[in-house]
């Protein structure tokens, strides 16, 4: 069993491609530091309504095998990468 390492990133993303499907947000790809990462699997989505405006959180697995935690705040219309989980 491999050990997972967590890195806090807290950086804006240059581009996020999403699809709205069956009342869900599905992330397809992200552009981070001029590097295009294809999302292989959307793991989870949650909404933190204690913040105003609400914050949407996501965990996705990208084509490198890494798992990313992403955040989108409604009024700011900006995406961020919060954490990176490396195996």
C-alpha positions as CSV (number, residue, x, y, z in Angstrom):
1,X,0.0,0.0,0.0
2,X,1.5,3.4,-1.0
3,X,1.5,6.4,1.3
4,X,-0.4,9.5,0.3
5,X,1.2,12.9,0.7
6,X,-0.9,16.1,0.9
7,X,0.4,19.4,-0.4
8,X,-1.5,22.7,0.2
9,X,-1.4,24.6,-3.1
10,X,-3.9,27.5,-2.8
11,X,-3.4,28.9,-6.3
12,X,-5.8,30.1,-9.0
13,X,-6.5,28.0,-12.0
14,X,-6.2,29.5,-15.4
15,X,-9.1,27.5,-16.9
16,X,-11.6,24.9,-15.9
17,X,-13.9,23.1,-18.3
18,X,-17.1,21.8,-16.8
19,X,-20.3,20.1,-18.0
20,X,-23.6,20.4,-16.3
21,X,-25.2,17.0,-16.4
22,X,-28.2,15.7,-14.5
23,X,-28.1,18.6,-12.0
24,X,-24.4,17.9,-11.4
25,X,-21.3,19.8,-12.1
26,X,-18.8,17.5,-13.9
27,X,-15.2,18.8,-14.2
28,X,-13.6,17.7,-17.5
29,X,-10.2,19.4,-17.5
30,X,-8.2,22.1,-15.8
31,X,-5.3,24.4,-16.9
32,X,-2.8,24.9,-14.1
33,X,0.5,26.6,-14.5
34,X,0.1,26.3,-18.3
35,X,-0.3,22.6,-18.0
36,X,-3.5,20.9,-19.2
37,X,-4.8,18.1,-16.9
38,X,-7.6,15.9,-18.0
39,X,-10.0,14.8,-15.3
40,X,-10.4,11.0,-15.3
41,X,-12.8,10.8,-12.4
42,X,-15.0,13.2,-10.4
43,X,-14.9,11.9,-6.8
44,X,-16.9,14.3,-4.6
45,X,-18.7,17.7,-4.5
46,X,-19.8,19.7,-1.5
47,X,-21.1,23.1,-0.7
48,X,-20.0,25.2,2.3
49,X,-23.0,27.5,2.9
50,X,-21.4,28.9,6.1
51,X,-19.4,31.3,3.7
52,X,-21.1,34.1,1.8
53,X,-21.1,33.6,-1.1
54,X,-21.2,29.8,-0.8
55,X,-18.0,27.8,-1.7
56,X,-18.2,24.7,-3.9
57,X,-15.6,22.1,-3.2
58,X,-14.6,19.2,-5.5
59,X,-12.1,16.3,-5.5
60,X,-11.1,15.0,-8.9
61,X,-8.5,12.5,-10.2
62,X,-6.5,13.7,-13.1
63,X,-4.6,11.8,-15.9
64,X,-1.4,11.9,-13.9
65,X,-3.0,9.8,-11.2
66,X,-3.0,12.6,-8.6
67,X,-6.1,13.7,-6.7
68,X,-6.8,17.4,-6.6
69,X,-9.1,19.4,-4.3
70,X,-10.7,22.3,-6.2
71,X,-12.8,25.2,-5.0
72,X,-15.2,27.6,-6.8
73,X,-16.7,30.6,-5.0
74,X,-20.0,31.7,-6.6
75,X,-19.7,35.5,-6.7
76,X,-16.0,35.6,-7.6
77,X,-16.4,33.2,-10.6
78,X,-12.9,32.0,-10.0
79,X,-11.6,28.5,-9.5
80,X,-8.7,27.6,-7.2
81,X,-6.6,24.5,-6.6
82,X,-6.6,24.0,-2.8
83,X,-4.7,20.8,-2.3
84,X,-2.8,18.1,-4.2
85,X,-2.7,14.5,-3.0
86,X,0.3,12.5,-4.3
87,X,0.8,8.8,-4.1
